[in-house]
Amino acid sequence: MARLLEHQGKALFRRMGIPVPAGRVVQNADEAIGIGDELGFPVVVKAQVHAGGRGKAGAILFAEDRDSLARAVDELLAKRINGALVNELLIEKKADVEAELYVAVTADPSTRQPVAIFSLRGGVNIEETAEAEASAVYTMPIDILRGFFYYDALNLLRRGWPLDSRRMFATANIYTNLYRVYREYDCKLAEINPLALTADGAVAVDARVDVDDDALARQTALDIEVAEEAGERAATALEITAGTIDKNDHRGSVHFVQIDPDASYARGEGKVPVGFDCVGAGTSLTTMDELIPLGYYPINFCDSSGNPVGSKLYRITKVIMSQPQIEGYVFVSCVSSQQLDNTARGIIKAFKELYPASGGQPNIPCVLVFRGAWDDVAIDLFKQHGISDGRWTRVLGRDTAEIEAAEIFDALYKEWKSETGGFE
């Protein structure tokens, strides 16, 4: 799913009539001080990263004057929040909060419909609240054909509302507009945590908006870069590049995610980072299971299946091989009707551009296993182009099982390491 940054979510909220604090995005201390003077102190300084739990991670600071604002900006711009580099900050007028609520609309897979969620325990993780005290979380399923109306929101809020009616009415109005955000922007989640109650009413001091990946083609106004994102972090540059490969071309597909973008996890576990591509998710998982016990860790997941054209394999191979940390490459196809000669042509073209001096023979250990339709043609193409003759390349056929592919790669890597010393 594509997650908007807080300031992007608040821009949608503002457009839909949901009150948000006055604020602006900045990238340095000088800009921040100008905004602070304009808004008036005190202000809140928030790191704009795709990460949950920013408060606990020290990504939200308060400033009472220009000096403390400059210090806060410098501190946050020098940080990584849950692994994410901070490049921009949201400066907002600090709200005079009297109470904090949790309001959200999300997709409920168990009932296959949206559900509205409300809690008086705003500002904390809703999962923790539900686990510690389930009675503190109120839910209401929504018939997507009927919609979610003002009186529905009132009925939900009345279940636990302890405050005056005026603020309940204001919150109900915000709730119906939040549902509009959810529906109009194809969201999987539209969340305000917390929704702050103030002397003037209610204001969304945070915003989380997650948009369904499959709907991005019709949500062009959001200007979201298509990518297979992993968890809470932002998409990497290579994921964004890979995300464009299927655009306007539905002849097969490639799904690419960097499991370990900087190879820090692999190195920390004493594993060798390798690039990875398979035809079929099942084959991917099985091959991973065979590689990891031998000491290798695929730092990306990639499934290129559904009979993609050669141009897609060419592009995704260049993406995979562009990961500077990898010390090898493994490609394994499942036994399917995919036209593997087209797959081979794409990989060969990528290799020839990546390794022009050797005619496409890689300088790292590479094992490619072709099993299925036109696999004999695919293998012959590597021979015709001389890539199979490369010292560090093995091109194998349909009699090769996943465990054998992993063992062959292991032996090849050890030879490569012994003869060349690797990249260290």
N, C-alpha and C positions, 0 to 999 in steps of 0.2 A: 504494500500500500504506500501511497505518497503522502508523507506528513508535511504539513505546512509549518513554517516557523511561527513563533508566537505573533510577531507583528503582522505576518500575512493573514493569520487567522483573525486577528482583530480588525484588519481592514475589511474582511468579509462581514464580521459582526457589525461593524459601523454601517456598512452598506445595507444591512438588514434591520437596522434600527435598534441594535443592542448597544447600550451605553458602554463605552470603554474609556479608560483614563486618557487624558491628553498626553501625547508623547511623540517621539521621533527616533528613527534609527541613526546611529552615529558609528564612526569607525576610528575616532581618535579623541583625545582629551579636549582639544580646542573646540571641536564640534559639540562635544558634550557640555562644556561650560556655557557655550552660546545657548543651547537648548535649556539648560538649567536656569539661566538668567531669564529666559523667555517664559518658562513655566512657573518659576518661583520655587524656592526650596521649602521643605525637603523634597527630594526626588528618589526614585527607585532606579537602580542600574541592573539590567537583566541581560545575561549572555544569550545570544540568539543561536542556539544549537539544537540539533535534533536529538535531544536527550531528556529522559524523564528524571524526576527527583532533583531538579536543579537547585532547589533550596538547600537540601541536605548536602549537595556537592559544592556549596559555596559559590553558586553561579548567580545569586541574587544578593545585591548589596544596597545599602541605603546611604544617602549623602545629605548632610545638613547644610553644607555650604560649598563654595567653589573648590576649596582645597581638598576636602574629603571626596568630592566628586572626581577630581583629577586623579586622586590616589585609587579610587575604586575602578576607574576606567583602565588605568595602567595595570592594576592587579588582574582584572578579568581578561584583558587582551593578551596577557602573558600566560594564561592558563589553558589547560586541556580539560574539558568537562566530560567525564566518562569516555575518554579517548578522543573526543571531538575538539578540534582547534577552534578557538573563539576568534572570529573575524569581524563581527559587528555586535553592537549593543543597542538595546532599547532603553531610552531614557524616558521615564514617565513621572508625572506628578504623583506623589505619594497620597493614597486615599486614606481618609480618616475612617478606619474600619471599626464597625460596632459588632458585626457578626459575619461569619463566613459559611457559605453553603456550597454544596456540590450539586450541579445540575448537568445532565448529559442526555444525549440521544445516541444510541449505538445499535449495531446489528446484533441480533441474538440468533446464532446458528441453530440452537436447539429448537426454536419455534419458527425459524425462517421468517422473522419479521422484526421491525425496529422495536426498541424498548426504551422508554424514558426512565431515567434513574435520578433519584433525588435523595440527598442526605443533609442533615444539619451539621455534619462533621466535615465541613469544607476545608481545603488547604492541606489535606493529607491524602495518602494513597487510598483510593476507594476500596481496593482489594483487601488491604489490611483492616479497614473499617468493617467490611462485610464479614471477614473472618473472625475478628474480635467480638463484634456485636452485630449480628445479622439484623436485629430489629431496628438498627439505626439507619438502614438503607431501604428506601421505598422504591418500588418499580411499578411500571404500568406498560403492558404490551400495547402496541399501536397497530391498528389495521391500516396498512399502507394505502388501501383503496379509499378508506374513509378519511384518513388524516388525523391530525392532532390539534384540537381547538382550545381556545382560551379556557372554557369551562372544564376541559379535560385536565389542563394544567392545574387549575384551582382544586379539582378533586384530588389530584396527586399531592399537592402541597398541604392540603388540609389534614392529611394523615398524621403529620407531626409538627404542624406549624405552631410555634409558641409566641410569635410576635404579633404586632398590630396588623390589621387588615390592609392598610395602605401599602405596606411593603410587600405583603403577599400578592396584592393585585399587580404591583410593579414586576415582581418576580414571575408571575404567571404570563405576563405580556412578553417578558424576555424569553421564557420557555417556548412559547409558540413561535417566536422568531428564530430560536435556535433550531427548532424542527424544520423551519424553512431553509436554513443553511444546510441541514442534513440532507434534505430532499433535492434542493436545487443544484447542489454541488456534488451529488453522488457520493456522499460521505459514508464511511464505515463507522466513524466516530466524530461527533461534534460535542465538545466538552468545555465547561467553564468550571475551573477548580483553582481558586475559589471564586464564587460570585459573592462580592462584598456588599453587605448592607451598610449604608451610611445614613447620615442625617438627611441627605437629599434623596434617598431612594436605594437603588441597587446599581452596581457597576461590575463588569467582567474584568477582573484584574489579571486574569490569565486566559489563554485560549489554546485549545488543542483541536485541530481539524485534520483528520486523516481521510484522504480521498481514495476511492477504489481505483486501483491501477487500470482495470479494464474500462473505466469511464474517462480516462484522461484525453482520449481522442476528441471527445465532445466538450471537454472543459478547457478549451484553449485559452480562455480569458485568464486562467489561473497561472499560465506561463510556467508550468511544472515540467522539469526535465524528466523524461521517462527513464526509469531505471529499476532494476530488480534490487530493492533495498534490503538490507539485512538488519533486522531488529530496530533499535532506537537510533542508531547512528545515521548520519547523512550519507547519501550515495557518493561513492568515490568517482573520480574522473573517468576511470576505466568502465565502471558500471554505467555511467551516463552515456559514454560512447557506445557500449554494447546495447544499451536500451534503444538506440536509434536503428539498429540493424533490421528489426522486423517492421519498422515504420513503412506503411504503404506497400508492404510486400508480405503476403500471407502464405507464401510457398514454403511451408515448414517454418520452424522457429528455433531461436537460440535463447536460452535462459542462462544468464551469467551473474554470479554473485561472488564477491571477494570475501571468503570466509575469514581470512586472516590477512588484511590488506598490506600490513608492513612486515609480515612473517614473524612478528614478535612472539606470538603464541607457539608457533612451530619451533622457533629457536629456544624458547623457554622450556619446552618439553623435550629438547634434545632431538628433534626431528628435522629431516631435510625437507625444505620447502620445494614443492614441485607444481608446475602448471598442469591443468587437468581438463579433459573434455571427453564426454561419452555420448553415445547415442542411446537414449533411454535412461530414465531416472533410476530404475532398478539396477541396471548395469553400473551406473555411477556409484551407487551405494555399495554394491558388492565389491567393486574394484577398490573403493576406498578402504573397505574392511580388510582387504588383502594387503594393501600398501602400508597402512599405518603400523601394524605389528612388526613390519620389516624395518621401520625407522623413517618412513616418509610421510609427509603431511601435505595433501593437496590444499593449497592456500586459496584456491577458487573452486566453486562448483560450476559446472557448465553441462547443460543438456542440449545438444543440437540434434533435434529429431523432427519427425513429421515430414521427412524428405525435403529438407531445405536445399535450395539451389547452391551451386558452387560459390557464388559471390558471398553468400552468408558465411560459409565455412572459411573463406579467405579472410573476411573481416574479423570473425571471432578468433581465428587462430592468431592474427596479429595482435589482438587485444590480450589474449592469454600470454603470448610470448613477450609482451611489453612489460610484464611484471618483473622488475629488475632483480627481485630476490630469488627467483626460481633457479634450481640447479638440475632441472630435468623437465620432461614433458611426457605425459601419458595420454594416448587416445585409444579408446576401446569402444567398438560398436556392439550393440546387441544383435542377435540374429533376427533380422527383420527384412521387410521389403524395401527399405530405404535404398535409393540408388547411390551406392557407395562410390561409383566412379566419379560422380559429381562432387561428392565429399572429398575424394582424393585430389581432384583438380584444384579445389579451393585451398586445401592445405599446401599443396605443392607450390602454387603461385605465391602464397604467403612466405613459405620457406625460401623461395628464390629471391624474394625482395628483402627478406631479413638477413640472408647469408649470401650476398651476391658473389663474394670472392671465391666461395667454394661451390658455386653452382647450386646452392640450396641445401647443402649438407650442414646440419646444425653443429654447433660446437659444444652442445650439452647433450647428455644422454636422452634419447627419444625412442619410445616404444609405441608403435601404432599397430592396432589389431583390427583387421577388417573381417567382419563376419556377416554374411547375408547376401542380398542381391547385388550382382556385379562386383563381388569382392575380388574375384580373380582379375578383373579389369583394373580395379583400384591398385592391387598389388603390382600388376604389370606396369602401370603408369609410373610408379615410384622407381621401377627398374629402368624404364625408358629414359627418365630424366636424371638417372645416375644418383638419386638421393639414397636409394637402398644400399649403395656401395659405401656410404659414409661410415667413418670409423665408429661414430656414436649413434647410429640409427639402426633400429630393428623394425622391419615391416613384416607382420605376421598374418596368418589366415584363420579360417573358420575352425580349425582344430585346436585353437589356443583358448584355454579356459582363463577366467579372471585370475585365479591363483597362479597360473603359469605366466601370465603377462606380468604380474607383480614380481615374481621370482626372476624372470628374465631382466626386468628393469633393475632389480637389486644387483644382479651380477654385473650388468652394464655400468651402473653407477659406480660400483666399487672399482672396476677397471679404470673408468674415467678419472676418478679421484686419485687413484694410485699413480696413473701416468701423467696427469696434468696438474695435480695438486688442488684442483677445484678453483673456486673464485676467491679463496681466502688469501 
